[in-house]
Amino acid sequence: MSTTWHVLGAGSLGTLWATRLARAGLPVRLIVRDTMRLHSYKAAGGLTLVENGQANTYAVPGETPDSPEPIRRLLVACKAYDAENAVARLASRLAADAELILLQNGLGSQDAVAMQVPQARCISASSTEGAFRDGDWRVVFAGHGYTWLGDAGHPVAPIWLDDLEAAKIPHEWSTDILTRLWRKLALNCAINPLTVLHHCRNGGLQDHHCEVATLCAELAELLERCGQPAAADNLQQEVERVIQATAANYSSMYQDVANQRRTEISYLLGHACKVAARHQLNLPHLNQLQQRLIAHLGSLGLPSD
Ligand code: NAP
């Protein structure tokens, strides 16, 4: 009998994973915030995934955090700022051999979650898949991609990667997941805040070449200092390549701000500035970028953490 996948958070990525696992016949349960959300979920009749214009609904059983069933495998699919508290509410349900898969972008939330559940194995993920919600309990699969999974403290791959294979979730086990997470964080820091401040698509940053180059130099210095030289390698070239390849897109932070949603700033640019300060590294442009972004978010009435 397969181990049940408990999916915490029925948002874009949580739904994308839960529906594909359920479609492959694997046991999945969805954990929603509270009884009110559970009633709403039950009324909807399941999770709907829209793929290539076609919508399919999967009747994944739902529950609240207070449900009594023990949890052995937990996919944490909340935003970075919600992950620690959401997992803390489940700590007493985790089995002795529990494994957590953390889908959060950026860095900082993974360590915060791991502190809540010292008995569990925490596996971090970095994904290039894209999805968005176009209604309650309904998600559009917007961009095919890949998910790298890894455990910085324990390089052996878990057995359940077979489930991902069966569910056709493109993935790879990574023995350098921290490098991947740092690299993605650096790309994000060099692109996303500037798209918000200059109010432009990614391609608009081609007009701010010097500003981007200065940030890349400081980010590379930070990566070197915190023992991630591979993540610093050719950073500026890759940032320029991404800006060009995604010129027509609005960054995720731009979209959050445009939709008046809280951003994950504390786990991206905020984390970079915090680690730089810890290393007593003076990165004036990165710090100034953070101050400008915080002021901008404040002027829009959005949280700056
Ligand atoms: P999302 O659509 O906002 O979904 C987050 C979900 O978590 C929401 O359904 C929310 O519930 C739920 N949640 C929050 N606190 C909870 C709690 N205590 N108990 C139960 N559920 C809780 O977020 P997302 O876009 O999937 O992003 C998740 C993470 O993946 C982020 O770190 C993001 O940066 C990363 N990521 C996303 C994508 C993408 O394409 N979307 C791609 C790569 C990486 P409610 O519905 O009740 O608010």
Residues whose N, C-alpha, C, O or C-beta is under 5 A from the ligand:
A	BS01	NAP	L8 G9 A10 G11 S12 L13 G14 I31 V32 R33 A77 C78 K79 A80 D82 A86 L103 Q104 N105 S127 E129 G130 A131
